[in-house]
Amino acid sequence: MSDNSKSQFTNRLTVHITGAMDDRLEQIANQRNEPKAEVVRTALRVYLDEQEDLIGSRKHFSKAFQRRMDYQEWMLVVILQLISHSFGMLLSEISHKHFDSRMLLEYALKQAKVDQDHLHTRLLEVLAGKHEPPA
């Protein structure tokens, strides 16, 4: 190990382990062709990253990000429903005919899927060089 890599480990920790744990640790270190200390550091890193309650851990970040994405998705659904309902009421008022907001939303989602498929196809064609993009 070079002096540079030794300098990153500034703290020392002493842990008492059983003979069976030491045997298993020795086997793993031999399999990986690494010192036992590196195997222990790796195991400790994995354990610390799995601790959701530790601010800054990967698991905490992942859980917080997932909660945020779930909230954003819920807000999007609420907003889409409000817009659909408002648009249905507006169309009903203007045309003096009843427009079901759920049907409007369903139609808009189906049309968005068609448009998405069309746009995706066009993008693939442009990338393949079959069509020139508009100037």
N, C-alpha and C positions, 0 to 999 in steps of 0.2 A: 504494500500500500504506500502510495506517495505521501509526502508531507502535506501536499495540498488537500488530499482527501481526508487526512487525519484532522486537519484544522476545522473541518465542518462539524465534527463531533466534539463539542466543548463540555458536555455534561456526562457524568458517569452514573450508572444505576446498578446496584447489586441486588440480585434476585436469587433466592434459594429455591431450587427445584429438586424433584425426586430423581432417583436413579433412572427410572423408566423414562422420564421426560428427557433426561440428559442423553440416554441411549437413542431415543427417537430423534432428538435434535442433531446428534452426531450423524445418524443415518441420512437425514435430509441434507445436512451440510456436505456430506461426502457425495451424495447424488448430484448436487448442484455445483460441486467443486467450489464452494464458498466457505468462508469462515463461519463458525457458529454465530458469532456476533452479528454478521450481516443477515443471517436467517432470522434471528430474533428481532433485529431492526425492521425487517420487512413485515414480519408478523405483527409487530407493534403498530407500524404504519397502517396496515390493513384494519386492525382493530380500531384504531383512533378514527379512521375515515368512516367507519361504520356507525360511529356514535352520533345518532341524529341530534341529540340534545346539545352537542358541542357546537357552538357558533363557529362557523368557518369550516366545518368538516364537509366532505363531499356529500355525505348523506343528508346533512342539514340543508345544504344548498339545493340538492335534488328535490327533497320534500317541499321546501319553501317554493321552489320554481314550479313544481307540480300544482301546489295549492293556488299559486298565482294564475297559472294557465287555466285551472278549473274555474276560478272566479271570472277570468276574462271570457271564457266560453259561456258561462252562465249569463254574464252581462250582455254578450252579443245576442243570445237567444231572447232575452228580455227586450232589448232594443229592436230586434227584428219583429217581434210580435207587436210592439207598440207602433212601429212604423206601418206594419201591415194593417193593423186595426184602424189607425188614423187614415191611411190611404183608402181603405174600404169605406169609412164614414164619409170622406171627402167625395169619392166617386158616387156614393149613394145620394148625397146631397145635390151634386151637380146634375146627375142624370135622372134623378127621381126614380131610380130602380135600386133594389137591394143588392149589395155586393158583399159576399161572405169573405171576411178578412182571412180566414183559414184557407179558403180556396185561392185567394190572391197570393198568399205566401207560398202555397204549394206550387202554383203555376210559376212564380218567380224562381223558386228553387230548381224546378225542372228545367226552366229556360237557362238558368245559370249553368247547370250541368251540361246542357247542349252547347252553350257558348264556350265553356271550358274545354270540352272535347274538341270543338272546332279550332279553338286557339292553340291547343296542344298539337293538333295535327299540323296546322300551319307552321308552328314553331319548328317541328321536326322536319318539315319540308324545307324550310329556309336553312336550317342547320345542315341538311343533306345536300344543299346547293341546287334543289329542284326549282326553287323560285327565288327571284331577287326580292329583297325587302323594298318596300315603297320608298321613293326618294323624298 
